[in-house]
Amino acid sequence: MDIKACKKKKILVFAGTFEGRALAEEFCRRGWQKRADFCVATAYGAGALSNLAGLSVMEGRMDAEEMTRMLDNGDYGMVIDATHPYAREVTENIQTACRRTSCAYLRLLRQESLREASGMISVSSIEDAVDILNTHREKVLLTTGAKELSRYRGIEDMENRVVARVLPSSESIQSCLSAGISQKNIIAMQGPFSGEMNLATMRQYGCRWLVTKNTGKPGGFDDKMAVLAEDCKVIVIERPAEETGISLQQAIKEAEAFYEE
């Protein structure tokens, strides 16, 4: 879509990430609050933006049809997708809605941490991680979030071996319990977590394995690698697909150009 030819004047941002928060702060700093709306999936995401005065935040999960209706009914000429790098289905729904409505689409990408080190194992899926963990008997700390915990059910002796660190919400804790993780092995805390904190957690719970995603520096990936110093093993679930997109600063420049037209 030719942004210059677009007569609609607002930007819709799908946020809920570090980058989404940074974008919201910049919009507020520039006085663009009334010219943009921010969408987040959960109350936790809305809370992260609650202290930004005048920012319009809409909470709730949407499918492609609901996103399409929102774009059709609103004064939106541009969409910025600042969702999590592993939320592939959400990104696909946003892209579908933009195609249907001829709305300009920008994907804001988070830079990966490409560090390789002894003791780090890269896999393409949670199921691959489970297979590796079942070749050992040591305890494991899961740091991949609550949403997909049910996919770890195949871990042998899960009740005794698996510790999960999730956000401090009732929904996250229920996901842990539903997945078969015992109450004593649920850590409900909000990050960021330092390397020292990660090491202390591994020691406290007797874990020798840590499972994470390549969420980049904003997601605490580099600090999780600190556990390698004590001969622990880290399984990294790589991103589902290689994406193309723009940086935070480029997204701000594109928004500025859009508003100047």
N, C-alpha and C positions, 0 to 999 in steps of 0.2 A: 504493500500500500504506500502511496505517496503521502507522507506526513504533511507536506506543504499544502496539498489539496484538501485535507481533512478540515471540516468545519466544526467538528465536535471539539470541546475545549478542556475536557478533564482526563486525568490519567488514573487508571485503576491498577493498584499494586497488590499482587499476591505475596504476602510477607510471611512472618512466623519464623524467621531465621536471623542470624547475626547480621547478614547483609540487609535484610528487610528493615531491621531496627536502624541500621546506619543510614539507610535511604530515608526513612521517616524523619530522623534527626536533621538530615540535610534539607528536606522539604520544609520543615518547621523553621530552620535557620533562615531560609530564603523567603519565608512568608507564603509558601504555596499550599498551606493547609486546606484552604477552601477550594482548591483546584485539583484535589486528588482524594481518592478514597483508598483505604488499606483493608484488605481482606485477610483474616487469619482463621485457621480451622478450629482452634480451641480457646478456652478461657485463659489458659496459660499464655498463649500467644497474644491475646488481647491485653493481659496484664503487663506484658513486657513493653507495651506502647502506651499504657494508661497515664503516664506522667508527662506526655507530650501535649501541651496545651493546644486546643483547637483542632487536633487531628481527628479525622473521621475514620473510625475503625468499625468494621463489620465482622462479626464472629459467626462461624458455622461452616461445616463441610458442604461442598457443592459438587455435583457431577457436571458433565459437559452441557447437558440441557439447561440446568439452572444457571450456569455461567453464561450461556448464550442469551438467556432471557435478561440477565442483568445487563449485559452489554447492549442489547437491543433497546432496553428501556431507559438506559442512562445516557448521559452526555459524554461518553467515553470515546476518545479518538486514539488512545494508546494504552496498552497493557504492558506492565513490567512484571515478569515472572521471577520473583526472588525466593521461590520455594526451595526446600531442602534438596541437595543434589541427589538424594536417594528416593525422592518422592516422584518417581517416574510417571506413575498413573496420573497424578495431579497435573504435572506439566503437559502430558498428552491431552488432558481434558481442556486445559487453558488454550493450547494451540488449536484444538478443534473449534472451540468457541470463537477464537479470533478469526479463523478461516471463514466460518459461517457468517460473521458480521463484518468482514473486511476491516477489522480493527488492527492497527499496527501492533506488532508483537516484538518484545525485546526479552531475551533470556539473560539474566544476570547470573554469571557463573562464579562459583567459589573455586579459588585455586587449590589444587590438590597438593598434599605433602607427598613427595615422591621418594622420600628417604627409604633406603634399603639397609638392613642391618642383620647381623647374625642373630638368629632366634626369631626372626619375623617371617611368617608364612602368609603368602597372598592366595586367596581363593576367590572364586566367582560367585559363590552363593552360601547361604546359611547351611544348606544341606551338606555342602562340602566341608564346612567347619565342623559340623556334627560328626561326620565320618572320621575326621582327624582326631577329635576329642575322644571318640570311642576306641581309639588304639592306645589310650592311656587311662590311668585311673586317678590322676590328680584332680584337685578342685579347680574350677574355672570361674572367672569373673566376666559376666556379660555386660557390655557397655554400649549395646546397639539400640537401646530404647525398648519401650514396652510394647509397641504396636505389633511386632512380629515374634514375640516370645513363644507363641504356640509352635512355631517352626523348629524350636529346639527340643521338642518333646522326645525326640529320638535319642537324646543323650542318656546313656546307661547310668542307673543310680542317680537320677537327676535330683531327687529330694535331698541327697546328702552332698552331692558334688558341685551343684550349680548355685552361684551367688549372682544376683542381678542388681545392678545400680540403675535406678530409674528416677524420673522426675517425681517430686513429692505431691502427687495427686491421687485421689481415690481411684480414678480410672486406671492409673499405672499400677497401683498395688493390686487391684482386682485382676489385671492382666497377668501379673506374676503368679497369683494364687491359682488362676485358671490354667496356667501353663504347667503347674505342678511344682512350683518353687516354694519351699517351706518359708514360713514367716521369719524365722531366725536368719534366713539368707537373703532377705530383701533390704536393700539400702535405698531409701527414698531421700534423695538430696538434689539440690540444684547446684550446678557447676557455675563457673569453671573450676576444674580441679588441677592443682599443681602436680608436678612430677612427684614431689614429696608425699602429697596426699594419696596419689595412686599407689606408691610404694607402701605406704602405711596401711592402706586398705587391703592390699594383697597379703601383707604380713598378718594383719588382724584376722583375716578369714582363712588363712592357710592356702591361698590360691597360687598355683604355679602357671596357669594359663590365663590370658586375657583376650577377649574377642572384641574387636572394634570395627568401625567403618573408616574409610579414608575420607574423613570429614574436613581435612585441612586444619590449619592452625586455629581458626575460630571455633572449631568443634573439639579442640583439645587433643588432636591427634598426636602432636609432637610431645606433649606432656605424658601421654600414655606410653610412649616409647621408653620412658624412664625406667619402666619395670624390667627392661632388658638388662639393666646393669646388675641385677641380682639373679641372672640366669633364668629368668622366667621366659615363657614363650608368648608371642603375640600373633594371633590370627587376624589378618586384615581382610575384610570382605570388600572387594573392590566395587567401584561404582558400576551400575548396571549397563551403562552404555556411554560411549564418548559423545560429549555434547559440544556444540559450538555456541558461543555467546559473547557477552561483553563484560567488562569489569564494572565495579561500582562507580568509578569516576567517569567512565564512558556513558553509563546509564544516566548520570546526572547531567552530562552534556547534552544527551539526546532529549531529556526532559526540558532542559532550558531552551533548546531549539524549537521544541514543540510549542512551548508557551509563548515564544516570541513571534510565532506566525499569526 
